[in-house]
Amino acid sequence: MKRWSAVAILGLLLVLTTPAASAAGGPWRVSVWQSGVATDQVQVAAVFEVKGAGFHAKPHPVKVCLSGSQCQLADLQQDGTFLVSRTILSPGTYNITVHQAKDSKLMEWHLRAEQQITVQ
């Protein structure tokens, strides 16, 4: 009887924590758009958009960075989306990262999403 109870408790804990564990990975998504088309290749010196979705809209903002620098803050909409426009003047491969602030002091940030792009 004790063994069955232990197995039942472990099974219940597994069922209860599995959704929380998958949610901890987050629903965060980032995509790059140029001329209205989603892409991973953009033209040098041409404006493109970085769109994000699935972020926690309150209370902390996100910052969008190109290869770890050139970061800019993005305003989140109520539905957890954002849009920023960027231009890159040098060809190459860049990593776009999106970080969300841990607290209102904006001192610590959590990496939430990333995408690599090629600029030609």
C-alpha positions in Angstrom: 0.0 0.0 0.0 2.8 2.4 0.8 4.5 1.7 -2.5 1.3 2.4 -4.4 0.8 5.7 -2.5 4.4 6.8 -3.3 3.9 6.0 -7.0 0.6 7.8 -7.1 2.1 10.9 -5.4 5.0 10.9 -7.8 2.7 10.5 -10.8 0.5 13.4 -9.5 3.5 15.6 -9.0 4.7 14.8 -12.5 1.3 15.7 -14.0 1.1 18.9 -12.0 4.6 20.1 -12.8 4.9 19.2 -16.5 2.8 22.2 -17.8 4.8 24.5 -15.5 8.1 23.2 -16.8 7.0 23.6 -20.4 5.7 27.1 -19.7 9.1 28.0 -18.1 10.6 27.6 -21.6 8.4 30.5 -22.6 6.2 31.3 -25.6 8.7 34.0 -26.8 9.2 34.4 -30.5 11.2 36.8 -32.7 11.0 37.2 -36.5 12.6 39.5 -39.0 10.6 41.1 -41.8 11.6 43.1 -44.9 9.2 44.5 -47.4 6.4 42.6 -45.7 8.0 39.2 -46.0 9.4 37.1 -43.1 13.1 36.4 -43.8 16.5 35.5 -42.4 18.3 37.5 -45.1 18.0 41.3 -45.3 19.5 43.9 -47.7 22.4 46.1 -46.4 21.3 49.7 -45.6 17.6 48.9 -46.0 15.1 49.1 -43.2 13.8 45.8 -41.8 11.6 45.0 -38.8 12.1 42.8 -35.8 8.8 41.5 -34.5 8.4 39.8 -31.2 5.4 37.9 -29.7 4.7 36.0 -26.5 6.4 38.3 -24.1 5.0 39.3 -20.7 3.6 42.8 -21.4 3.9 43.9 -17.8 5.7 45.2 -15.9 9.1 45.0 -17.7 10.3 46.1 -21.1 12.4 44.2 -23.7 15.6 45.2 -25.4 16.5 44.1 -28.9 20.2 43.7 -29.6 22.3 43.0 -32.8 25.2 40.6 -32.0 25.3 41.6 -28.4 25.5 45.4 -28.9 23.5 48.1 -30.6 20.6 47.5 -28.2 17.3 49.4 -28.2 14.4 49.3 -25.9 11.1 48.2 -27.3 7.6 49.1 -26.1 5.5 46.0 -25.5 1.9 46.1 -26.5 -0.8 44.7 -24.1 -0.8 41.4 -26.1 3.0 40.9 -25.5 4.1 41.9 -29.0 6.6 44.5 -30.1 8.0 45.9 -33.3 11.3 47.7 -33.9 12.8 49.0 -37.2 16.5 48.5 -37.8 19.1 49.2 -40.5 22.5 47.5 -40.8 25.1 49.2 -42.9 27.7 46.4 -43.1 27.2 43.0 -44.7 27.7 39.9 -42.6 26.0 37.5 -40.2 24.3 39.0 -37.1 22.5 37.5 -34.2 19.4 39.3 -33.0 18.7 38.7 -29.3 15.7 39.8 -27.3 16.1 40.2 -23.6 13.4 41.0 -21.0 14.1 43.0 -17.9 14.1 41.1 -14.6 12.9 44.1 -12.6 12.0 47.7 -13.0 15.5 48.9 -12.3 16.5 47.5 -15.7 19.8 46.2 -14.3 19.3 42.5 -15.0 18.0 41.0 -18.3 16.9 37.5 -19.3 17.6 36.2 -22.8 14.2 35.3 -24.2 14.6 34.8 -27.9 17.1 35.0 -30.7 17.4 34.7 -34.5 20.4 34.8 -36.8 20.2 36.9 -40.0 22.5 37.5 -43.0 22.9 41.0 -44.3 23.8 41.1 -48.0 
